Amino acid sequence: MAGRTSKVLSAAAVAVFCWYTLSLVRLALQLLYPATHIPLIKPLAKVPAGTPMHKLAWQEPFEYEARMYVSPLDNFLDPAAFFNQSTLVWHVEAQSLQQRYPRHSKRLHVEIPEAQRAENGTSLFAFLFVQQAGRAQADLGDPLLAYARAPLLSVRQRVVDRKRSLVDGGGPTEADLGGEAAWVPHGKTRLSWEIVLEDNRFPEWRMPLDIAPLLRVRRGGRDRTYIPLLWENPLAAREQHWAALTNGTSVSRGAPLAAAVDVDASLHGVGLGWLRLCNYVHQGLQELRSPRALIQYSDTDVDSLKEMVFEVNPTMLAITMAAMALHMLFEFLAYKEDVSFWSSRGRDGLQGISRSSMVMGVASAWISLLYMWDRRRETNVVVLAGAAVGAVVEAWKASKVVRLADLWPFGRRRVQAAESGQRAQVQREVDRQTAWWMGRVCAPLLAAYAAFSLVWQQHESYVSWLLSVSLVSVYSLEFVQMWPQLLINHRLRTVDMLPLTAFLYRFLTTFIDDLYALVVPMPLIERIGTLRDDVVFVVLCYQWLKFPRRTQAAEDRGAAEGAEPAADTEKDKPKDEDVKKKE
């Protein structure tokens, strides 16, 4: 890759990173500070003096209480009918408005009405009413009442854990697997109510449009007030929070619905920015799942994004978003430098790079990709795409170093006869040592683990077992994979044969991966792999700082051994002037 093209690509990557970062900052300011004017970044139209302001209808001193009802009705237009068919399941005692961010939670045992069970119905809703304290029951005619509704039952596709013991056959039966695609009623086991008690003020009729469906405004003279925003956060409930209400493939008299469902309910006071962020993410996820989306996200991908946003502290989420942007930048630059380095060197210029490390690297990348594809329901699509790109790049790099003649003894002898020099000798010696240790020590241990996994662990199929064992074996041997190259560096006292710029970018990326792995769902073995990368890159950076340049190291070794250093390239050949001086 030409130097000018490389610089252009680097500048383009930095420009995209700056644009992406600025977009995130602008979005954060719009969500957290909707009424703040920031020139160029977040401009707002000037508000004329004397414009009425909308403010919170609840003003101190004020005490409120909350009641949660379960009802088969989807509305409360008829209060008498609503209370006749509803059941009070949770009551939060009087709370002071001074506490703007309360946190209440309770585990509820919600019984399903007999009529719903008999008719296989899914019309069951949870209503939360929050209003001024001191009432015997919810006053549905209160003008200061804040309320929200959430469904408790839904018809969804039944999910069966396909893992089973391959030896004794324990696990899901063929009938279970055959009914995995059946659609049966499910009950929601998690309800996360959120209320905004902050006194945010907006100019008249200039509230953010994204909260319009949740906003109720009251008018009285020149006062403009609004009821506190209350909703059930749609990011809280994921696939794992919907429990099938029948064990059969369909609902019948022989397999009726469950009589009750346990619900973890909570009521939290949140900031306006958090509510708008969750609403923004929810709307984006709806677009990703629509038929017109360019990339169709599966339910697992959507749940992964929900978990990343909802389950993480907002400060940690902001740090993670910044880390993701840096990760994408450094990962692109590392791949660019890698491709530039390997494409600009011939085979002679790559002497000193361990063939065994390259072969194990290719095996590791492709087995990891196949394992994540086998677990694609649990793996984020971004992680899967990155693994695919990495596997292709590793295979291309190995093709530059390893020939087909290296794979059988006769061809290997011909290659060894054609290659000479200290680097080739050290490389062959280290590769032989690596093969000895892998055959004598590592292979028996891996065979024992494979037998243990087959007997005691559960897998979907023999293919899944083979991929799982292969991936664990590869990650167990990752230190073995990197040791040959580190040992070659130590023997030659140089790291000049490696793409140091690419390793520098990957050194920065691996620490970002530690934070990324804590947030983005991925298999546990992938998370452990990030710690291994930290150790390897620390050792490599130590060698980079300690060892001198290659030409100086070769001269020092030649002087100590009383012989000329091996000249692998034109750069290492002794000059005529140096030869005359020695004579």
Secondary structure, DSSP 8 states (H G I E B T S, - for coil): --HHHHHHHHHHHHHHHHHHHHHHHHHHHHHH-TT--BTTTB------TT--EEEES--SS-EEEEEEEEES-S--SSHHHHHHH-EEEEEEEEEETT-SS-EEEEEEEEE--HHHHHHT----EEEEEEEES--SS--TT-TT-EEEEEE-EEEEE------B-TTT--S--HHHHHTTT-EEEEEE-EEEEEEE-S---EETT---GGGGGG--EEEETTEEEE--EEEE-TTT--GGGEEES-SSSS--SSS---SEEEEEEEEEE--HHHHHHHHHHHHHHHHHTSTT-SS---HHHHHHHHHHHHSS-HHHHHHHHHHHHHHHHHHHHHHHHHHHHHHS--SGGGTTS-HHHHHHHHHHHHHHHHHHHHTTTTS-HHHHHHHHHHHHHHHHHHHHH--GGGGSHHHHHHHHHH--SHHHHHHHHHHHHHHHHIIIIIHHHHHHHHHHHHHHS-BSSHHHHHHHHHHHHHHHTHHHHHHHHHHHHHHHT--TTS-HHHHHHHHHHHHHHHHHHHHS---HHHHHHHHHHHHHHHHHHHHHHHS--HHHHHHHHHHHHTS-----SGGGS--HHHHHHH-
